[in-house]
């Protein structure tokens, strides 16, 4: 009986902690690595990527991608089915398991941009800081868990970056004035005490 109480309290505490952190328990483990505790992707899979996560089991189309690269609001921007085609500025050139790609018409300074390569029963995600040249499917797995399936689709997701607040000139001036007057007051007070 005591063990059941401890387990119940632990589960309740975990749920409360997750809700305080803004997470729901169904989203914490939303993505499952295809091979437990193993990251298959590499920055060389997409030559302009600055980070990668995966290979994940399943299809990115029916997964909650929140949290990838610490971004919670990914929105699909462009998708090319298969290993070649064009969609909304994304061009993927055919090659089965490797080739070239490009992305035009998007401001990399205003958006976080993620590419997903899907093939076989897995997909991997790549965070981008510019548009690319080369891609390959070495970071995703075939059904036999060997790398390099044919490309099923290449998808671009975006998320607007949060602008950093810029201090207003009057705020800076006010702060400087307050510090200056405070120093002057302190100096006058010191002179009164000494004199």
Backbone as CSV, one residue per row, in Angstrom:
resi,resn,N_x,N_y,N_z,CA_x,CA_y,CA_z,C_x,C_y,C_z
1,UNK,0.826,-1.186,0.000,0.000,0.000,0.000,0.871,1.251,0.000
2,UNK,1.933,1.250,0.804,2.809,2.414,0.901,3.524,2.665,-0.419
3,UNK,3.947,1.628,-1.129,4.634,1.782,-2.413,3.693,2.414,-3.438
4,UNK,2.417,1.984,-3.451,1.446,2.576,-4.375,1.278,4.066,-4.106
5,UNK,1.274,4.450,-2.831,1.149,5.868,-2.479,2.359,6.654,-2.964
6,UNK,3.536,6.079,-2.782,4.763,6.747,-3.221,4.751,6.914,-4.738
7,UNK,4.357,5.877,-5.460,4.299,5.952,-6.923,3.284,7.000,-7.361
8,UNK,2.120,7.022,-6.729,1.088,8.007,-7.075,1.577,9.426,-6.839
9,UNK,2.247,9.642,-5.706,2.780,10.972,-5.402,3.855,11.350,-6.420
10,UNK,4.708,10.404,-6.796,5.762,10.674,-7.778,5.173,11.062,-9.125
11,UNK,4.164,10.339,-9.573,3.520,10.647,-10.853,2.856,12.011,-10.794
12,UNK,2.143,12.289,-9.711,1.476,13.589,-9.562,2.499,14.717,-9.534
13,UNK,3.601,14.510,-8.808,4.649,15.536,-8.736,5.256,15.786,-10.109
14,UNK,5.499,14.721,-10.865,6.065,14.869,-12.207,5.122,15.633,-13.112
15,UNK,3.839,15.324,-13.041,2.845,16.009,-13.869,2.773,17.483,-13.514
16,UNK,2.791,17.797,-12.219,2.760,19.197,-11.781,4.012,19.920,-12.254
17,UNK,5.181,19.299,-12.103,6.429,19.914,-12.539,6.401,20.183,-14.038
18,UNK,5.945,19.213,-14.825,5.870,19.397,-16.271,4.926,20.525,-16.637
19,UNK,3.787,20.618,-15.945,2.841,21.690,-16.260,3.414,23.049,-15.877
20,UNK,4.183,23.119,-14.796,4.821,24.381,-14.421,5.865,24.796,-15.449
21,UNK,6.503,23.824,-16.065,7.495,24.113,-17.091,6.851,24.392,-18.442
22,UNK,5.530,24.282,-18.524,4.836,24.536,-19.776,4.825,23.338,-20.702
23,UNK,5.071,22.166,-20.177,5.081,20.956,-20.982,3.932,20.066,-20.565
24,UNK,3.400,19.342,-21.512,2.422,18.335,-21.138,3.118,16.989,-21.223
25,UNK,2.690,16.057,-20.428,3.389,14.776,-20.364,3.346,14.040,-21.694
26,UNK,2.338,14.306,-22.552,2.288,13.628,-23.834,3.275,14.217,-24.839
27,UNK,3.837,15.411,-24.587,4.786,16.020,-25.507,6.232,15.810,-25.089
28,UNK,6.473,15.386,-23.887,7.838,15.233,-23.405,8.580,14.185,-24.223
29,UNK,7.950,13.078,-24.506,8.572,12.013,-25.279,7.898,11.873,-26.634
30,UNK,7.536,12.986,-27.257,6.782,12.953,-28.499,7.565,12.279,-29.622
31,UNK,8.856,12.495,-29.711,9.662,11.906,-30.766,10.482,10.757,-30.196
32,UNK,10.531,9.675,-30.938,11.260,8.488,-30.503,12.414,8.237,-31.453
33,UNK,13.619,8.127,-30.910,14.763,7.797,-31.748,14.562,6.419,-32.361
34,UNK,14.941,6.275,-33.623,14.782,4.996,-34.313,15.595,3.901,-33.628
35,UNK,16.784,4.237,-33.189,17.615,3.320,-32.404,17.859,4.023,-31.077
36,UNK,17.392,3.441,-30.004,17.439,4.080,-28.682,18.824,4.625,-28.361
37,UNK,18.836,5.850,-27.829,20.056,6.519,-27.367,21.120,6.686,-28.452
38,UNK,20.706,6.705,-29.731,21.662,6.821,-30.820,21.244,7.930,-31.772
39,UNK,22.114,8.882,-31.973,21.874,9.916,-32.970,22.567,9.489,-34.249
40,UNK,21.789,9.358,-35.312,22.325,8.897,-36.590,22.739,10.051,-37.494
41,UNK,22.082,11.198,-37.321,22.330,12.296,-38.253,23.711,12.904,-38.029
42,UNK,24.169,13.604,-39.060,25.459,14.285,-39.014,25.315,15.602,-39.771
43,UNK,26.084,16.596,-39.389,26.025,17.876,-40.090,26.408,17.730,-41.557
44,UNK,27.141,16.692,-41.899,27.529,16.484,-43.296,26.368,15.967,-44.150
45,UNK,25.258,15.548,-43.528,24.094,15.090,-44.301,23.443,16.244,-45.057
46,UNK,23.509,17.417,-44.486,22.971,18.636,-45.098,24.046,19.689,-44.874
47,UNK,24.799,20.021,-45.897,26.076,20.710,-45.710,26.032,22.095,-45.088
48,UNK,24.889,22.718,-44.941,24.840,24.028,-44.272,24.172,23.948,-42.906
49,UNK,23.939,22.745,-42.422,23.286,22.608,-41.118,24.262,22.958,-39.998
50,UNK,23.688,23.510,-38.917,24.507,23.874,-37.761,24.203,22.978,-36.563
51,UNK,23.150,22.151,-36.689,22.794,21.174,-35.656,21.870,20.145,-36.295
52,UNK,21.843,18.947,-35.717,20.910,17.935,-36.223,20.383,17.093,-35.069
53,UNK,19.189,16.548,-35.270,18.570,15.647,-34.302,17.911,14.513,-35.077
54,UNK,18.114,13.282,-34.614,17.492,12.133,-35.267,18.522,11.044,-35.476
55,UNK,18.153,10.001,-36.020,16.956,9.696,-36.793,15.819,9.284,-35.850
56,UNK,14.636,9.840,-36.153,13.440,9.547,-35.385,12.582,8.541,-36.134
57,UNK,11.895,7.698,-35.374,10.987,6.721,-35.962,9.723,7.422,-36.444
58,UNK,9.189,6.968,-37.563,7.912,7.482,-38.049,8.067,8.549,-39.102
59,UNK,6.996,9.325,-39.249,6.906,10.356,-40.278,6.738,11.715,-39.611
60,UNK,7.531,12.685,-39.992,7.436,14.018,-39.388,6.062,14.651,-39.591
61,UNK,5.333,14.240,-40.612,4.026,14.828,-40.916,3.018,14.611,-39.791
62,UNK,3.124,13.513,-39.065,2.151,13.235,-37.999,2.802,13.218,-36.614
63,UNK,3.887,13.970,-36.470,4.604,14.049,-35.196,4.531,15.477,-34.652
64,UNK,4.661,15.607,-33.359,4.774,16.919,-32.721,6.253,17.299,-32.732
65,UNK,6.606,18.287,-33.522,8.004,18.692,-33.672,8.426,19.741,-32.648
66,UNK,7.516,20.117,-31.757,7.829,21.109,-30.721,9.032,20.654,-29.912
67,UNK,9.921,21.569,-29.672,11.090,21.263,-28.859,12.331,20.959,-29.670
68,UNK,12.172,20.602,-30.956,13.373,20.390,-31.759,14.159,21.694,-31.811
69,UNK,15.416,21.635,-31.463,16.319,22.789,-31.422,15.788,23.880,-30.491
70,UNK,15.048,23.463,-29.456,14.484,24.377,-28.450,13.533,25.412,-29.044
71,UNK,12.837,25.031,-30.096,11.832,25.889,-30.729,10.493,25.178,-30.606
72,UNK,9.458,25.911,-30.205,8.176,25.250,-29.947,7.108,25.503,-31.000
73,UNK,7.355,26.356,-31.979,6.281,26.690,-32.911,6.704,26.569,-34.375
74,UNK,7.144,25.395,-34.778,7.540,25.159,-36.161,6.304,25.144,-37.059
75,UNK,6.419,25.772,-38.231,5.352,25.786,-39.224,5.930,25.319,-40.552
76,UNK,5.218,24.388,-41.211,5.708,23.908,-42.506,5.693,25.047,-43.519
77,UNK,6.815,25.228,-44.213,6.973,26.309,-45.185,6.970,25.773,-46.618
78,UNK,7.679,24.675,-46.849,7.776,24.101,-48.193,8.048,22.609,-48.077
79,UNK,7.547,21.861,-49.064,7.774,20.410,-49.049,7.877,19.904,-50.480
80,UNK,8.925,19.117,-50.732,9.081,18.438,-52.007,8.953,16.947,-51.737
81,UNK,7.942,16.320,-52.343,7.786,14.868,-52.230,8.737,14.195,-53.206
82,UNK,9.363,13.123,-52.767,10.326,12.423,-53.596,11.682,13.101,-53.539
83,UNK,12.554,12.744,-54.481,13.916,13.277,-54.441,14.139,14.428,-55.415
84,UNK,13.063,14.944,-56.031,13.230,16.105,-56.902,11.925,16.871,-57.044
85,UNK,12.066,18.178,-57.217,10.903,19.030,-57.401,11.140,20.400,-56.807
86,UNK,10.105,21.253,-56.913,10.177,22.618,-56.403,8.891,22.945,-55.672
87,UNK,9.014,23.648,-54.539,7.857,24.078,-53.756,8.229,25.324,-52.967
88,UNK,7.535,26.435,-53.217,7.670,27.653,-52.413,9.129,28.087,-52.214
89,UNK,9.934,28.023,-53.267,11.334,28.435,-53.185,12.309,27.320,-52.855
90,UNK,11.809,26.151,-52.466,12.665,24.989,-52.187,12.804,24.178,-53.473
91,UNK,14.033,23.968,-53.909,14.296,23.130,-55.076,15.190,21.979,-54.642
92,UNK,14.737,20.769,-54.908,15.507,19.563,-54.601,15.776,18.867,-55.925
93,UNK,17.045,18.602,-56.195,17.427,17.927,-57.426,17.581,16.443,-57.150
94,UNK,17.045,15.619,-58.020,16.994,14.170,-57.835,18.347,13.513,-57.728
95,UNK,18.341,12.379,-57.120,19.562,11.610,-56.947,19.322,10.377,-56.099
96,UNK,18.085,10.184,-55.640,17.774,9.009,-54.831,18.229,9.137,-53.396
97,UNK,19.546,9.073,-53.178,20.068,9.142,-51.812,20.992,10.336,-51.577
98,UNK,21.304,11.104,-52.627,22.113,12.319,-52.458,22.021,13.173,-53.711
99,UNK,22.129,14.473,-53.520,22.143,15.410,-54.640,22.294,16.826,-54.105
100,UNK,21.685,17.799,-54.787,21.792,19.197,-54.393,20.412,19.766,-54.096
101,UNK,20.416,20.912,-53.404,19.162,21.594,-53.090,19.426,23.082,-52.947
102,UNK,18.351,23.874,-53.005,18.467,25.316,-52.777,17.160,25.823,-52.182
103,UNK,17.239,26.975,-51.533,16.069,27.606,-50.922,16.182,29.103,-51.150
104,UNK,15.171,29.688,-51.787,15.175,31.123,-52.059,13.920,31.763,-51.481
105,UNK,13.985,33.084,-51.313,12.813,33.841,-50.897,12.528,33.829,-49.411
106,UNK,13.503,33.488,-48.591,13.282,33.471,-47.143,14.442,34.190,-46.456
107,UNK,14.125,34.949,-45.429,15.121,35.724,-44.692,15.620,34.912,-43.494
108,UNK,16.844,34.442,-43.583,17.408,33.618,-42.513,17.633,34.409,-41.229
109,UNK,17.644,35.745,-41.310,17.807,36.557,-40.105,16.509,36.705,-39.325
110,UNK,15.377,36.516,-39.987,14.074,36.696,-39.334,13.452,35.396,-38.851
111,UNK,13.959,34.259,-39.317,13.348,32.976,-38.990,14.387,31.966,-38.534
112,UNK,13.979,31.079,-37.618,14.706,29.835,-37.397,14.228,28.933,-38.517
113,UNK,15.143,28.207,-39.142,14.774,27.375,-40.284,15.303,25.969,-40.055
114,UNK,14.400,25.009,-40.245,14.730,23.602,-40.039,14.374,22.832,-41.308
115,UNK,15.258,21.939,-41.708,14.973,21.028,-42.813,14.787,19.632,-42.248
116,UNK,13.849,18.899,-42.820,13.658,17.501,-42.432,13.837,16.642,-43.671
117,UNK,14.705,15.641,-43.542,14.869,14.637,-44.582,14.175,13.377,-44.099
118,UNK,13.272,12.839,-44.928,12.499,11.641,-44.568,12.765,10.575,-45.606
119,UNK,13.023,9.368,-45.143,13.205,8.223,-46.020,13.084,6.960,-45.200
120,UNK,12.608,5.877,-45.801,12.379,4.656,-45.035,11.420,4.953,-43.897
121,UNK,11.557,4.278,-42.770,10.647,4.509,-41.646,11.134,5.588,-40.676
122,UNK,12.082,6.444,-41.108,12.673,7.428,-40.190,12.815,8.800,-40.852
123,UNK,13.100,9.792,-40.001,13.423,11.138,-40.483,14.427,11.765,-39.528
124,UNK,15.174,12.745,-40.034,16.096,13.529,-39.210,15.856,15.003,-39.473
125,UNK,16.136,15.824,-38.451,15.920,17.270,-38.520,17.267,17.984,-38.495
126,UNK,17.369,19.064,-39.266,18.607,19.825,-39.392,18.295,21.309,-39.235
127,UNK,18.989,21.981,-38.326,18.838,23.419,-38.142,19.778,24.116,-39.122
128,UNK,19.259,25.111,-39.840,20.015,25.762,-40.908,20.322,27.213,-40.570
129,UNK,21.451,27.711,-41.089,21.720,29.147,-40.989,21.891,29.774,-42.366
130,UNK,21.755,28.967,-43.420,21.759,29.459,-44.796,21.197,28.360,-45.693
131,UNK,20.989,28.695,-46.959,20.482,27.704,-47.910,21.635,26.865,-48.421
132,UNK,21.301,25.686,-48.914,22.342,24.713,-49.104,22.821,24.400,-50.484
133,UNK,23.629,23.410,-50.488,24.208,22.867,-51.699,23.905,21.379,-51.804
134,UNK,24.388,20.601,-50.853,24.317,19.142,-50.958,23.502,18.520,-49.835
135,UNK,22.841,17.403,-50.147,22.127,16.611,-49.149,22.429,15.139,-49.407
136,UNK,22.300,14.335,-48.349,22.347,12.881,-48.500,21.492,12.258,-47.407
137,UNK,21.164,10.998,-47.576,20.276,10.316,-46.622,21.032,9.402,-45.666
138,UNK,22.300,9.684,-45.429,23.078,8.867,-44.492,22.585,9.006,-43.052
139,UNK,21.844,10.067,-42.734,21.360,10.297,-41.369,19.974,9.753,-41.096
140,UNK,19.410,9.012,-42.045,18.123,8.339,-41.836,18.294,6.868,-42.191
141,UNK,17.327,6.059,-41.798,17.512,4.609,-41.873,16.479,3.919,-42.751
142,UNK,16.919,2.840,-43.383,16.012,1.943,-44.096,15.292,1.085,-43.059
143,UNK,14.341,0.286,-43.503,13.620,-0.616,-42.603,14.526,-1.622,-41.915
144,UNK,15.675,-1.938,-42.509,16.623,-2.879,-41.897,17.636,-2.164,-40.996
145,UNK,17.376,-0.879,-40.697,18.209,-0.035,-39.832,19.582,0.280,-40.415
146,UNK,19.742,0.126,-41.698,20.975,0.550,-42.358,20.734,1.947,-42.930
147,UNK,21.752,2.816,-42.924,21.559,4.179,-43.419,21.391,4.231,-44.936
148,UNK,20.820,5.349,-45.399,20.784,5.629,-46.821,19.569,5.177,-47.600
149,UNK,18.350,5.324,-47.074,17.181,4.996,-47.897,16.987,6.062,-48.975
150,UNK,16.149,5.770,-49.951,15.787,6.798,-50.924,15.023,7.913,-50.221
151,UNK,15.167,9.145,-50.713,14.497,10.293,-50.100,13.002,10.239,-50.396
152,UNK,12.200,10.236,-49.351,10.742,10.255,-49.474,10.244,11.684,-49.623
153,UNK,10.709,12.569,-48.746,10.413,13.995,-48.895,11.431,14.852,-48.154
154,UNK,11.525,16.093,-48.604,12.428,17.111,-48.067,11.520,18.266,-47.682
155,UNK,11.476,18.593,-46.390,10.530,19.594,-45.902,11.268,20.697,-45.157
156,UNK,10.836,21.934,-45.377,11.380,23.098,-44.670,10.325,23.601,-43.695
157,UNK,10.748,23.837,-42.460,9.891,24.426,-41.425,10.517,25.746,-40.988
158,UNK,9.669,26.703,-40.610,10.158,27.989,-40.118,9.503,28.330,-38.786
159,UNK,10.154,29.214,-38.069,9.614,29.775,-36.836,10.173,31.186,-36.714
160,UNK,9.289,32.166,-36.571,9.748,33.555,-36.466,10.616,33.718,-35.230
161,UNK,11.765,34.347,-35.407,12.655,34.616,-34.275,12.060,35.731,-33.433
162,UNK,12.243,35.648,-32.134,11.777,36.695,-31.232,12.755,37.853,-31.295
163,UNK,12.265,39.044,-31.662,13.194,40.178,-31.729,13.731,40.536,-30.352
164,UNK,14.996,40.907,-30.307,15.624,41.321,-29.055,15.288,42.790,-28.811
165,UNK,14.847,43.140,-27.609,14.506,44.541,-27.348,15.746,45.435,-27.437
166,UNK,15.550,46.581,-28.062,16.626,47.563,-28.195,16.323,48.697,-27.227
167,UNK,17.273,49.067,-26.363,17.002,50.146,-25.411,16.713,51.456,-26.141
168,UNK,15.747,52.177,-25.630,15.399,53.468,-26.221,16.444,54.500,-25.809
169,UNK,16.758,55.439,-26.711,17.772,56.453,-26.387,17.438,57.247,-25.128
170,UNK,16.160,57.579,-24.908,15.805,58.348,-23.712,16.024,57.537,-22.437
171,UNK,15.826,56.223,-22.524,16.071,55.371,-21.359,17.553,55.390,-21.002
172,UNK,18.393,55.294,-22.017,19.838,55.333,-21.785,20.236,56.694,-21.220
173,UNK,19.684,57.774,-21.807,19.976,59.127,-21.333,19.515,59.299,-19.887
174,UNK,18.311,58.809,-19.577,17.779,58.915,-18.215,18.636,58.171,-17.211
175,UNK,19.096,56.990,-17.585,19.953,56.207,-16.696,21.270,56.939,-16.454
176,UNK,21.855,57.476,-17.519,23.108,58.225,-17.381,22.932,59.464,-16.515
177,UNK,21.819,60.174,-16.713,21.534,61.368,-15.925,21.363,61.016,-14.449
178,UNK,20.629,59.937,-14.171,20.408,59.518,-12.782,21.728,59.151,-12.112
179,UNK,22.584,58.430,-12.821,23.884,58.062,-12.249,24.741,59.301,-12.007
180,UNK,24.722,60.234,-12.953,25.504,61.463,-12.800,25.031,62.297,-11.627
181,UNK,23.712,62.480,-11.503,23.165,63.255,-10.392,23.420,62.564,-9.055
182,UNK,23.333,61.235,-9.060,23.612,60.481,-7.836,25.049,60.681,-7.394
183,UNK,25.982,60.663,-8.348,27.394,60.885,-8.040,27.639,62.293,-7.530
184,UNK,26.974,63.288,-8.141,27.102,64.680,-7.714,26.574,64.859,-6.298
185,UNK,25.419,64.276,-6.003,24.823,64.353,-4.671,25.755,63.733,-3.635
186,UNK,26.307,62.576,-3.959,27.217,61.877,-3.047,28.458,62.732,-2.779
187,UNK,28.972,63.371,-3.823,30.151,64.227,-3.685,29.854,65.425,-2.774
188,UNK,28.696,66.057,-2.967,28.301,67.206,-2.128,28.144,66.775,-0.676
189,UNK,27.552,65.606,-0.472,27.343,65.110,0.887,28.687,64.846,1.567
190,UNK,29.634,64.312,0.827,30.956,64.020,1.368,31.667,65.325,1.754
191,UNK,31.509,66.369,0.920,32.126,67.667,1.215,31.545,68.268,2.488
192,UNK,30.236,68.143,2.711,29.595,68.667,3.918,30.131,67.973,5.161
193,UNK,30.324,66.661,5.078,30.812,65.904,6.224,32.263,66.259,6.547
194,UNK,33.069,66.522,5.535,34.482,66.844,5.739,34.674,68.305,6.151
195,UNK,33.757,69.177,5.717,33.940,70.608,5.943,33.301,71.100,7.156
